[in-house]
Amino acid sequence: MRNFVKILVLSTLVLALPTALLAAGGGLHVGASPQQSTSTLTVTIPGVVGIDIETDVKWDFSLYPAPSPTSCTDDTFPPSPACIDIHYYPNAESTTGGHPGPNPSDNAIYMSLFCNKATGTIDIQASVGSWDHDSPGFDTTAVQIQRDSSNNAQSVGPTAWTNLTSSLQNIGAGNLNTLGRFPWTRADQLFRIYLPSADITFNEGTYTTTATFQISKT
Amino acid sequence: MKRFVLVLLILPLLLRPLPAPARGILASPVQLGLVAPPGGAASDVVKVSSSKEEKNRIRALLLDFTKDEMGRLQVLPDGQNPRSCKGWLSVDQADFLTPETGSVEVRVTAHLPPDARGSYWALLALEVMPPPRTEGGGTGVVFVPRVAIPVIVTAAGTEEPSLQVEGFRAAYNGAEVVTELAVRNTGNSALLLKGAFTLERPAAPGSLPEEVASQEPDPATSYPGSLLRVRGKLALPLPEPGLTAHAYFRYGPSPAQAVEAASEVEGLPSAPPDGGRLAPPAPLPSAGTPQEKTK
């Protein structure tokens, strides 16, 4: 009798398993072989947006050669008397080592973008601040950008040289909705200073400004 | 002793780490929606991390913004968004370091005023601060990567969703039909617009129109008072006369929360006249005209 009661109690315990153990998955299946049950697999991927810049750009005017007095050539300092405008391309960029992918082109910054949300609108915008003190003789809006044809598969950025402004302006183009799903998308930008007037008065010194690149996905 | 002191002074300059140009940030989610009753509060978290194994100093800013007709974001100066919730928002961390691995959680909280009605919005901008300026070496630009996350705050129970179609166009460009639906949010709450564009063949009497092509554009957010243009492209390798374009979009669960529009498709050939010809038949030579014989 004791054994019978023991078996009865044990059987009851076995049958009274917490329902939580049986609630998940396809349930308890018993019978002849083979038997199958199912398990639900859930994958949650959050919407993520990101931007990475690996380069700072610098113009060291002491490194530019002296100009010809009779003709205007870019990247000469001081500008030739023949110049009505002049371009200065960066000559002292610094890019972080160990980054994935090729180095940026001359005069370009390494920029990469990521957004894994397939729907909505991606906006890529840029702006430039003020000089950190005084002025080198020209405004920060003399800084121009243009998309680099290298390392920019989605053609992000303006097609023509475009002055940065103090307020954020759209620079995005190309098929942005395929941007950086996996892996990140390179979106390198070229930089230069464009001085359109001979009335510029260069001020000796070292000056720095910040350029903001903003990505948003809505 | 003098030499020893000199070395001690120089050493800190040499050992000072040069600031690395690399700066990057990742944030999730890409948009925040906070819902609370008028006079109440709601909060949610944005996870922020470095884009690579390095620490970054992050600054969190709250800004005003709007969206243009194509849904592109535009940062606004303070006070220019009449439905701004910037003043209601706070973040628990405005200046912090992201670790080399892992993320930081920034909690965004909205405290709604008692008279809030519908939806309001502002922008959470998370930017990577550049290192302090170093001396020497010319004039330069340092970069501030920034992620902008729209925050939409809605006063629960006060929503009056309403959307009106202001135009619908469809045009064939030789390979596809490009459609554009213009809708204006005439209500007081932000709406998520989802739907489809279709091309339909006219129906024979007694039967339903036949769908030739369809496309579901990305869902788009419509803000109160704003006009939004939703565009689509439907592949049409062979032009077919008589097709009409349709737009079917929903902005809520109830049957009334939907808009529809239809349009002829510009650029498609006209429907052929009876007989099936696309052009009048070529004139026959008149009697007596010698006909040229081919050799």
Interface residues (C-beta under 8 A of the other chain):
Chain A: P46 G47 V48 V49 G50 I51 D52 I53 E54 T55 D56 V57 K58 W59 D60 F61 S62 L63 N91 A92 S94 T95 T96 H99 I109 S112 F114 C115 K117 A118 T119 G120 T121 D123 Q125 V128 D132 P136 V143 S167 L168 N170 N177 F191 T206 Y207 T208 T209 T210 A211 T212 F213 Q214 I215 S216 K217 T218
Chain B: A20 P21 A22 R23 G24 I25 L26 A27 S28 P29 V30 Q31 K47 S51 K52 K67 M70 G71 R72 L73 Q74 V75 L123 A125 E127 P130 R133 E135 G136 G137 G138 T139 G140 V141 V142 F143 V144 P145 R146 V147 A148 I149 P150 D218 P219 A220 T221
